[in-house]
Each structure stands twice: as C-alpha cells, then as structure tokens.
Amino acid sequence: VFHDHSVADAASVRRTWTFEGGTPATSTAEHPRVTYSSPGSYRVRLVVQDASGISEHVVDSLVTIMSTCNPDDLPVSAMSCNGTDGSAMMKPLNRPFSNATITAWIRRQGSQNDFTGIVFSRGGGTVAGLSIMANNTLRYHWADRGWNNVSTLTVPEATWTHVALVVTPTTTTVYVNGIGQTFETTNATQTFAGDLHIGRDPTSVLRHFRGLIDEVRIYERALTQRELREMMHRTNASVTGLVAYYQFNEQGRAVIDRFGDHHGWMTPSAVRHVSTAPVGRGTEMTLPVTTATKHSWTDLGLAIQWSGSATPPAGDVVVTRLREADLSSLTSIQRTIPNSLFIVNSYGTTQFSRPDAIDVDDLRIQDNEAARPADLVVFARPW
C-alpha cells in the first residue's frame, strides 16, 4: 500500500501514480494497493496537481522484489549503522508475545549512548527491546519496564558478539555469547504493534547504534540457554517459534524477512558492509568436559584431549562445525579444506589449559597433501 502525504487543496487535488512493473500500473487513489509478480527493482512516480500548481516526485528502485525469502547459508552483508541516523525499520509484528526471544550478531564500533537500541519496538502499547549502554553493558525494556535492571554483561569493541533477550512471564534474561544474566520480573504481554527498529530506539535521536548488525531473529517463545548456545552460529537453526529473521543480504534499501512477511527497509544513511560474522550452515554438539582425558564430539568428527595435570574446562563445551563457511579471510593458502571450520565455545568454570591434541575426522585431504604434513596448517580465524 502506498500513501500520498502531499499537502494539497482537498477540493481540487488530482493525483496520478505510476508503478513500474506493478499491478495496477497506474492509479488515481490516495492510498493505492499494488502487487508485483516478478523479482526486480522498480520505479514509482507520483504527480499531484491542485489549484496552486503541479508537483512530480520520482523514486528509482523504491520497490525491490526478491526471488526468494529462503535464508542464505552464508553471511554476505551486515547493516552498518553510523550512530546518528542509520538504521532499519520493519512492519509491526502484530502478535501477542508472553514469551519471546530476540537475538542478533553485532560488532560494536566505538562508544554508544545510553540505551542505544539494537532491536526495539515502540508504539501501539509496546515498549520492548534490547539496547546497550555507554559503558557497553546490555540493557532491555519490556512493557516499558526493566530498563533500570543493571546488567554486568559487556559487549567488546570491534568483535562479532552474539546478544540475546529472553522473556518469560516471570523472568528476563540477557545474554552475551551464551552467557546469561537473569532478573526475576513480572512481564506483561507485548503485541509489538509498533514498527520494529533495528539499530535504534526511536524514542530519541541519541539512541542510534554505531557498528554492524547481522542475523537478527525474533521468536515467540523463550529459547533455553542450551538452545541459544547451540543455535547462535547456524543459519540453519531451528525455526520452531520463529517469527522474523533478517540477514541484510539484499540489494538496495530493502530488508527482507527470511521467514515471515515483516519486511522493511534501511534508512539512506545505513549501508551494507561485508559480513564476517561467525555463522553458516552447520551442525553442533554439546559435551560436558570435567576430566583431563580425551573427549569426542563424535557427531562432528572432533576430539580434544587434555591429559596429565592439564586443567579441563569443567563444564559444557559446545562445538559447531560449519559445513558452509566463509574462509576468505585466511591468507597465504594454496587450498582450503571444505567443512573444516570448527567453533569451540567453553562454558566451564575454569580457565582451561591448552589441549595436548586435537583430532579431526572427515577432512578431505588429498594423498599428496597427507604426504607433506608440514604443509597442513591450523588457522584461528579472527571474528
């Protein structure tokens, strides 16, 4: 639906819309409804005339129709926000959330203002979302409450970081990289009837995020801690309860909901930036590691050994093996080995020692490469 906000004499106004590629192709209605049947970017033209004169406005590529809404396996682009007026706005979710989960990958760049919005909805009786403070700790709003619950979880500088807000009727938990802090609360249902904003809290021009945002998901259920840890690196994560999913991989200003129909657009000051977020299509496995011995994540083909007087993690270790992953950041390589990116997250209570050995199965190493083991190099990829 298009809306004419022209200031004109109501008694004499005449308007003519022209919709390139749309049905109908033209309209004289004030708020015409138009459909598009083919992928592409399309121009919209509006001519308004009244007793005072005539005015024309043309916007190239105002409408972008994608060929598919299926999630991409790899990170392609992230939204880059400039901290002043760069953000994205989506249509309202318009459903009751008594339980909810909001997740995103962010890469903070520089200092932020207090209550800078990461993912936020205001309007229609809803005030809810995830934000960051000037001291780089996470905060949240839910039903316009909870903003004064002080989190000690800090978002590092210039590092891809997974953040999450999980709400139940009696608890609210914020997460940084799978580490949670829970507040005992009484949470009213929120309908998210206002526009959904990514990269800002619209209540103030001072609450714009500065940095990169990617892989935003919103669920109408409360994900468990284990689910968050196991799903955060995977583009093919569970869709149970998923309402909206944004990857920012489109062209132009459009932002497509890769699961539902809550699409939107980026403001002119927000731009797409190559994303190096640690995500991709893959599988994961959680294993408790409390003893100094060999531990095998058999489903993933990985084993890590701590022996002797070594200190194990003393807690859960979540391993994700990305079957589809971007290895372009690695340099001086003759050939990268497929399916070889492992992400190991330790949630133990100790600072563990360096492992004595790491065994990897199912690597597609060629015979001539196996004969030259010194040429095989293990890289630690920076995020």
Sequence and secondary structure as in RCSB ss.txt:
>XXXX:A:sequence
VFHDHSVADAASVRRTWTFEGGTPATSTAEHPRVTYSSPGSYRVRLVVQDASGISEHVVDSLVTIMSTCNPDDLP
VSAMSCNGTDGSAMMKPLNRPFSNATITAWIRRQGSQNDFTGIVFSRGGGTVAGLSIMANNTLRYHWADRGWNNV
STLTVPEATWTHVALVVTPTTTTVYVNGIGQTFETTNATQTFAGDLHIGRDPTSVLRHFRGLIDEVRIYERALTQ
RELREMMHRTNASVTGLVAYYQFNEQGRAVIDRFGDHHGWMTPSAVRHVSTAPVGRGTEMTLPVTTATKHSWTDL
GLAIQWSGSATPPAGDVVVTRLREADLSSLTSIQRTIPNSLFIVNSYGTTQFSRPDAIDVDDLRIQDNEAARPAD
LVVFARPW
>XXXX:A:secstr
         TTT EEEEEETTEESSEE  SS   EE S EEEEEEEEEEETTEEEEEEEEEEEEE S     SS 
 EEEEEESSS  EEE    S BSSEEEEEEEEE S   TTEEEEEEEETTEEEEEEE TTSBEEEEETTB TTS 
   B  BTSEEEEEEEE SSEEEEEETTEEEEEE     B   S EEESB TT TT B EEEEEEEEEESS   H
HHHHHHTTBTT   TTEEEEE   SSTTEE BSSSS  EEE TT EEEE   S BEEEEEEEEE SSSEEEEGGG
TEEEE  TT    SEEEEEEEEEE   TT  S S   TT EEEEEE  SS     SEEEE S    HHHHT GGG
        
